[in-house]
């Protein structure tokens, strides 16, 4: 079945970086986009970035430009999201989601989420 | 403050019809399609409406979507207790060059 499996919980100190992985299975990895979306405790959803695994084309949210980096490994069907210069406001659950449709905007399959806590 | 505006809450009794609005601008809803997501407590979001009014397979036909101008709406008819969740609208924003979400609406089934 189609699924996205994310890496485990992370606890980081302010100023550090974190990398979260998202391994796709059950479909052709290069045929669909992958998004990253985060959700701070008790808050709504915030879109972070999208990658086209086939072309490696990436778009980042303006708010996170310069701090977030997405990469992909087609040999393992895995997408990575690195967030640097962490601050307490980055504490959130980070989700990866498969993007379908002509623009990749239909997030039709989601990972279970990775909790990232930033605390001194 | 979210780019797309949703009411923070909505409610209804079992069997009723409820609608959740999503207001945007010409750079997002006015020129792009809208998707809706359902998030049950403690779980990842789930796509329930795409391209304004299309239902993914497996989503009951009790769920419907519409769009007019710079606003969109999600309607749920024959309300059931398992519909109690947070609902988010989303669209591409041409000015921000990225996807934007509404702040979410918490649906309570009384």
Interface residues (C-beta under 8 A of the other chain):
Chain A: X35 X37 X44 X45 X46 X47 X50 X59 X60 X61 X62 X95 X97 X100 X101 X103 X105 X106 X107 X108 X110 X111 X112 X113
Chain B: X2 X33 X35 X37 X39 X44 X45 X46 X47 X50 X51 X56 X86 X88 X90 X91 X92 X96 X97 X98 X99 X100 X101 X102 X103 X104
